[in-house]
């Protein structure tokens, strides 16, 4: 018989805290932010995005605050909903950083003259 794996976030508690927040944003339980922090941290550790950890975490919290009102329990679990949002946002941050770094590297190559011109090919 398989041993049932314990989830690191209790989805029922998570959804209850989100529901309370949606009903009254002024009365926020710190436990909700602890769960979001845990979720963001575990996703960043699992996917190992090469981004600034603190900046990415702050960006994710801002996005969560913007999308929290859109969560609906009839359309899926809170864990899946917010995991998808966080992963997609971290991918976006990673791609933006990578493109920015490539532009900087290309600019540096042009300024230092260490790039290949069409006449040298």
N, C-alpha and C positions, 0 to 999 in steps of 0.2 A: 504494500500500500504506500502511495506517495505521501510524503509529508507536505502539508499545506504551507506554502510560503507566506510569511508575514509581510504585508505591505508596509513601506516606511511612512506612508501617509494614509490615514484612515479616511476614505472618501466620504463616508456618511458625515463624519465630524466636519470635514472640509466644506461640504455642501451646506451644512447647517450654518457654519460661520459666515459663508458667503451670503446666504439668504438673510441672516441678521444684518450684515453690512448693507445689502441692497435696500432693506426696509428702513434702516436708520444709519446712514454713513457717519453720523456724529458719534455714535456709540459703537466704537470699534474694539474688538477683542484682540489683544496683542498676539494671541495664539494664531490668528489668521495670518499675520505678517510673518510669524515664525514658520508656518507651513509653506508660505510662498518662498521664503528665504531658503528653506530646505530643498524645495523643488528646484529652484533656480540653481543652487549650488550643485545638486546631484546631476542635473542635466549638463552643466558646464564641465563637471568632472568626467562624466561618462563620454561625452562627445569630444572633449579636449580641444575646444575651439581656441585658436591662437589669437585671442583678443585680450584687452585689458580687463582683468577679472572684475575690478571694482566698478569701472565705467559701464561694462556690460550688465552687471547686476543692477546698477541704478537705472539704466535704460529699460531693463526688463520690468522693474517695479513701476516705472512711469507707464509703460504699456499696459501692465496689469490693471493699474488704476483707471486707465481709459477704457479698457474692455470689460471690466468687472460687471458693469451693468448689463452687458450683452449675454451673460451666461444664463442658460435656461436648462433646468434639470431634465426637462422632457426631451431635449435634443442630445443628451449624452452626459457622461460623468464629468465632474469638475476637474479631476486629475487629467483626463484625456484632453479636455478643452484647453486647459492652461499649459499642458505640456506641449501641445501643438503650437500654441501661440509663442511660447518661449523659444522652442527649437527654431521655428521659422525666423524669429527676430534675431537670434544669435547667428543664423546662417547669413542673414542680410548684413549684419554688422561685420562678419568675417569677410564677406565678398567686398564690401566697401573698403575695408582696411587693406585688403590685398590689392585692389585696383589702385588705391591711393599710393601704396608702397611701390607698385610697378611704375606709376607715373613719376614718382620721385627718382627712382633708379634710372629711368629713361632720360629724365632731365639732367641728372648727374652725368650720364654717359655723353650726352650731347655737349654739355659745358666742358667736360674734360677731354673731349675728342676721342674717347675710347670706344666709339661705336663704328660699325661697318657702313661705309657709304656705298651707293650703287656703283660707283666707279671702281671700287676695290673688290667687288664680288666677282 
